[in-house]
Amino acid sequence: MLWTVLVRERVVGSLVCETGRWRLSWFDGADERLASYAGPIDGDVDSLAATLSRRLGATVRLDSLPV
């Protein structure tokens, strides 16, 4: 499973789940408030988006991509 992490329609990172392991990666230029996130990633994508939005003070959206 693969999601893009978007802020203001700009892709700033990705969320990947492979064999039950979750990995959040940030692209160059991602805001440090997002890139420094070290909290839990447990598969609740909506909750993660809400948490990241609060950290940033702007809407963060996670969009699922077909793999």
Rosetta silent file (secondary structure, phi, psi, omega in degrees, C-alpha in Angstrom):
SEQUENCE: MLWTVLVRERVVGSLVCETGRWRLSWFDGADERLASYAGPIDGDVDSLAATLSRRLGATVRLDSLPV
SCORE:     score description
SCORE:     0.000 S_00000001
   1 L     0.000  142.969 -175.409    0.000    0.000    0.000 S_00000001
   2 E  -141.670  134.369  175.484    1.247    3.451   -0.896 S_00000001
   3 E  -128.487  147.038  168.220    0.041    6.957   -0.060 S_00000001
   4 E   -94.971  148.314  176.413    1.347   10.362   -1.036 S_00000001
   5 E  -105.802  118.392 -175.131    1.545   13.037    1.651 S_00000001
   6 E  -118.259  140.667  172.284    0.268   16.354    0.306 S_00000001
   7 E  -131.275  121.339 -178.529    0.328   19.893    1.652 S_00000001
   8 L    51.322   44.062  177.444   -1.387   22.566   -0.456 S_00000001
   9 L    67.349   13.030  176.946   -1.495   20.098   -3.390 S_00000001
  10 E  -108.616  128.978  178.420    2.293   19.583   -3.216 S_00000001
  11 E   -75.609  120.613 -177.353    3.631   16.076   -2.594 S_00000001
  12 E  -116.376   -6.807 -179.713    6.022   16.300    0.359 S_00000001
  13 E  -175.027 -174.370  179.087    6.369   12.648    1.327 S_00000001
  14 E  -142.810  154.807  175.013    5.081    9.111    1.145 S_00000001
  15 E  -125.182  127.340 -176.797    3.613    6.496    3.441 S_00000001
  16 E  -128.465  139.981  171.717    4.223    2.851    2.615 S_00000001
  17 E  -123.388  117.340  177.703    2.995   -0.360    4.217 S_00000001
  18 E  -128.165  126.779 -179.625    4.843   -3.534    3.262 S_00000001
  19 L    46.868   42.826  176.638    4.293   -6.838    5.043 S_00000001
  20 L    80.231    1.523  178.763    2.642   -5.046    7.946 S_00000001
  21 E  -105.482  131.152 -177.037    5.460   -2.530    8.459 S_00000001
  22 E  -101.170  138.171  179.442    4.722    1.166    8.051 S_00000001
  23 E  -138.380  126.277  178.423    7.290    3.656    6.772 S_00000001
  24 E  -108.096  123.429 -178.491    6.873    7.411    6.460 S_00000001
  25 E  -123.680  145.597 -178.498    9.410    9.141    4.185 S_00000001
  26 E  -115.505  142.089  179.041    9.884   12.832    3.470 S_00000001
  27 L   -90.256  162.689  176.294   11.057   14.446    0.252 S_00000001
  28 L   -53.560  135.335  178.310   13.536   17.317   -0.035 S_00000001
  29 L    90.982   -3.159  177.647   11.909   20.553    1.034 S_00000001
  30 L   -64.917  141.074  179.600    9.375   18.958    3.408 S_00000001
  31 L   -58.754  136.626 -177.755    8.611   21.204    6.354 S_00000001
  32 H   -59.508  -30.194  178.356   10.738   20.326    9.387 S_00000001
  33 H   -63.956  -28.788  175.544    7.604   20.125   11.572 S_00000001
  34 H   -84.970  -48.467 -174.987    6.537   17.159    9.445 S_00000001
  35 H   -61.435  -23.803 -179.177    9.950   15.635    8.825 S_00000001
  36 L   -89.872    2.056  179.760   10.668   15.511   12.567 S_00000001
  37 L   -61.382  125.364 -179.711    7.502   13.497   13.326 S_00000001
  38 L  -126.904   17.651 -177.523    8.514   10.437   15.334 S_00000001
  39 L   -79.308 -176.108 -176.549    5.110    9.343   16.591 S_00000001
  40 L   -71.199  147.030  171.809    3.281    6.099   15.981 S_00000001
  41 L  -128.472  106.896 -172.025    2.178    4.932   12.553 S_00000001
  42 L  -121.471   11.530  179.014   -0.355    2.177   13.024 S_00000001
  43 L   100.930   -9.367  176.217   -2.418    2.140    9.854 S_00000001
  44 L   -86.212   86.135 -173.357   -4.981    4.748   10.876 S_00000001
  45 H   -63.187  -39.271  179.662   -4.292    7.039    7.924 S_00000001
  46 H   -64.044  -41.957  178.384   -7.010    9.555    8.826 S_00000001
  47 H   -65.698  -40.750  177.893   -5.646    9.945   12.349 S_00000001
  48 H   -62.346  -44.616  178.558   -2.096   10.352   11.020 S_00000001
  49 H   -60.549  -41.187  178.824   -3.240   13.057    8.592 S_00000001
  50 H   -65.095  -42.657  178.766   -5.002   14.882   11.442 S_00000001
  51 H   -62.754  -46.328  179.578   -1.914   14.642   13.661 S_00000001
  52 H   -65.105  -36.628  178.003    0.375   15.934   10.915 S_00000001
  53 H   -62.879  -42.004  178.004   -2.086   18.739   10.134 S_00000001
  54 H   -63.801  -42.028  179.208   -2.008   19.865   13.768 S_00000001
  55 H   -61.290  -40.920 -175.012    1.811   19.822   13.795 S_00000001
  56 H   -84.396  -28.621 -174.731    1.985   21.889   10.615 S_00000001
  57 L    79.095   21.467  178.620   -0.949   24.196   11.254 S_00000001
  58 L  -152.865  160.687 -178.450   -2.251   23.445    7.752 S_00000001
  59 L   -67.864  127.926  172.815   -4.145   20.609    6.108 S_00000001
  60 E  -113.501  129.950 -178.360   -2.092   17.506    5.359 S_00000001
  61 E  -118.505  139.861  174.562   -3.758   14.973    3.084 S_00000001
  62 E  -113.381  119.073 -179.440   -2.782   11.354    2.461 S_00000001
  63 E  -108.987  126.039  178.629   -3.895   10.030   -0.909 S_00000001
  64 E   -72.584  137.477  176.785   -3.868    6.310   -1.637 S_00000001
  65 E  -117.118  143.647  176.137   -2.178    5.239   -4.845 S_00000001
  66 L   -70.712  142.633  178.304   -2.718    1.978   -6.699 S_00000001
  67 L  -115.872    0.000    0.000    0.305   -0.299   -6.648 S_00000001
